[in-house]
Amino acid sequence: MTAWKKLPAVSMVVLLAAGAAAKADDAKGLWSLYDNGLKSAKYVDLTHTITPKIPVWAGFGPPSFGPAKAGADVEGFATKGETFTWAKNGFEATEYRLTTDQLGTQLDPPAHWAPEYPAIDELPPTYAVRPLAVIPIVEQLRTDDNYALQAKDIEAWEKANGRIPEGSVVMVRSDWSKRWPDPELAKLARFPGVSLAALKFLHEERHILFHGHEPLDTDSTPTLEGEHWLMHNGYAQAEGVANLDQVPETGCLVTIGYPKFGGGLGGYARYVAICPPDAPNGVTIGRTDAPLPKSDKVLHYDKAAGMRVR
C-alpha cells in the first residue's frame, strides 16, 4: 500500500513539506513548502473546458464565441467593426457572449440564492488552497441513478479513511461527468445528488469549507432543497467538477481559482488537485511549463465549432 493511501485525510504533501521546512532557513518562508513538496507533486485538473456546446440549463441558453472586432477607430491600426487578425494587427482576441455565470465548472457563492450573503468578489482569499477529500458514490449509482450522498456514506468513508479535516473541500465522485459535454446532461431529471442531511452533516458536524459535485445541480428535489439550504446559510459550493476518478480519496490539496466579477452570482472556476508524488495520475512541474511548447497546428476560428480550434 502506498503512503498516500495510509494517510487519513491529511495531505502527505503538507506533512513532507512541513518537516522539511522546519529544517530550512527561516528566510525562505513558504518557498520551502514549494521546494520540498509542491514541486514534485502530481497535478490533476478537475475542470471542464467552457465551449459554446457544453450542457447548460435551458433557462439560460448557450454561450457563443467569436473573433473580437474593434469597438472604435484606432488611427493607423484598426477601423471600427474590423476583425482583429494575426496577419494585420499582430494579435487576435475573442468576443465571448456568456448567457450566465452558471457555466461549466463553477463556484457558487451564497448570493446566488441569498443576496444578504457574499457575492463571488466578496469571498475571502483564504479559499485559495484547502485539503481535499473525495467521497465516491459510484457503487450506489449502479442500482439507483438518482442516488444522493447520505450521512451514512460519509461515516462509512471516515471509518476507512479517517475524519474529514475541518476547513477542507469535500468532492462527491459520481462519474456523471464522464458523459460531458453531452448537452442532454442538462435535461436529466434523475442524476447523482447530495442529500440535505449529508450537507448538514458536512457543514455542521465536520465544518468543511464547501462541497463539490459533478452534476450542474446539488440534488434533484423539486425545490433544490440542498442548494437552498446551503446558500441561505452562507455556504458556497462547487458544481460541474470533473476527473474525480483520477484523484485519491485522501492526501491531496485543491487549489481554487475564479474570476472576480463585481457582484457576481456564480464563478467560472478552475479546480486543480495537488497530490503526492506517488499518486497514479496527474502531471508534474517541468521545464516545458515555460516557455510553453510550440504546436505544429495553429489555432483558427471554426464556424461549425463556434470557437477557435487547432
Protein Blocks (a to p, Z undefined) as FASTA:
>chain_A
ZZklmpghiafklmmmmmmmmmmcfklmmmlmmmmmmmmmccddfbdcddfkbccdfklo
padddddddfbdcehkbcghiacdfklnopacdddddfbfcecjadddfklmmmkbccfk
lpcfklmpccdddddfklmmmmomkbccdfklmmmmmmmnopadehiacdddehlmmmpc
cfklmmpfbdcdddfklmmmmmmmnopabdcdfblbfblcfklmmlmmmmmnopacdehi
ahklmpcfbhpacdddddddehiabdcddddddddfklcbdcdddfklpccdddfbdcdd
dfklopacZZ
